[in-house]
Amino acid sequence: MKRILKKIFIKSIYYSGLPYLFREIVLRKKVIIIMLHNPGPDTGELLFKWLLKKYNIISLNQYIDYRNGKATLPAKPLIITMDDGHIGNYDLLPLIKSLQIPVTIFLCSGLINTRRHYWFKYYELLTDSDVLKMVPNNKRLEYLAKSGYYPEKEFPDPQALTKEQIMEMKEYVNFQSHTVSHPCLNRCTDAESWKEISDSKLQLETEYNLAINAIAYPNGDFTEREITYAKKAEYTCGLTVGYGYNGKNTSLYKLKRCSVNDNESVELLAIKATGIWSYLFLLFKKIPQLMFYNVTFSTRKLMRILILILPGMEDLVFS
């Protein structure tokens, strides 16, 4: 019943004309950045073709040039980004080439060209990975190790793009940094945060000959410390998952993005791209304004977070 009601709610907003009004009037001079992760070719084709009809898709670098007074922007500009560098992104290359659309993919330098797995994809098989996004980084690593995972562990099949795939794609795709191993940076020590931010840029530039000028903060988590480190490492911008749009005065190190699910319907994509979806959730207080984009609190999650950070309570975590 909830699923049916949600579909009815989505369609009612879509056909109300609100997305059109937002897109054509409110957001006409704003820059929308959408964030995907690993959409399949069929979904990618559906979403990309719809976006091409409704927006002028620009590159991230064009927006940076615009902010530096070196370029102009069309009306209704939109930037497509994908996080993590999943191996499935390679299957989108024919579509990207045929549609001739600029896409930015943020890579985890310590996972690409390896058979290492993303920690959050491994841990979610055991319990709720959102829990480990809310605890200190050393605790996260400690409990992952107890569950059989460690950052350098190799698995039978890769989850991230290979070097050969990246080399083939880089003529058509703008590759940028998503740290080394995808920790939540605000849960890291100073040394850990700096290493993740600086080493990723260095590795991608030296080992893949990529021009790295942007970083997407994993999980959207960052503090002023991460901005300082990004500037020190000579990034020109940083991308968050904060709700909103981007204009002339948006901090280049706090660029906002609209999170879009990899299997999104066109109706919900239209609503999310205009920001209406996030606004409605905030309005009805379904998601606290200070929460991360993919972490929703519940009593169960809160208890598990508390258990994780309390010494001597480890066994309760996996009960």
Order of alpha helices (4+ residues) and beta strands (2+ residues): alpha-alpha-beta-alpha-beta-alpha-beta-alpha-beta-alpha-alpha-alpha-alpha-beta-alpha-beta-alpha-beta-beta-alpha-alpha-alpha-alpha
